[in-house]
Amino acid sequence: GDAFLAGFLAAEARGADPDAALAAAIAAAAGHMTRSEP
């Protein structure tokens, strides 16, 4: 989703390792989905 893509691009922009950026984006997306649930 948008949160996943934004997190990945933000991490890459900071010069993070691509694998680390991907992991950070997954964690951010998972946290976003968790917060969205009732």
C-alpha positions in Angstrom: 0.0 0.0 0.0 0.9 3.7 0.1 2.4 3.4 3.6 4.6 0.5 2.5 5.9 2.4 -0.6 6.4 5.6 1.3 8.3 3.8 4.1 10.5 2.0 1.5 11.3 5.2 -0.4 12.0 7.2 2.7 14.4 4.6 4.0 16.1 4.4 0.6 16.4 8.2 0.5 18.2 8.1 3.8 20.8 5.8 2.2 19.7 2.7 4.0 20.6 -0.7 2.7 17.9 -1.9 0.4 17.2 -5.0 2.5 17.0 -2.8 5.6 14.7 -0.4 3.8 12.4 -3.2 2.8 12.3 -4.6 6.3 11.6 -1.2 7.7 8.8 -0.7 5.2 7.3 -4.1 6.0 7.4 -3.2 9.8 5.8 0.2 9.2 3.1 -1.3 7.0 2.4 -4.1 9.6 2.2 -1.5 12.4 -0.1 0.6 10.3 -2.4 -2.3 9.6 -2.4 -3.3 13.3 -3.3 0.2 14.4 -6.1 0.3 11.9 -7.9 -2.7 13.3 -10.6 -2.3 16.0 
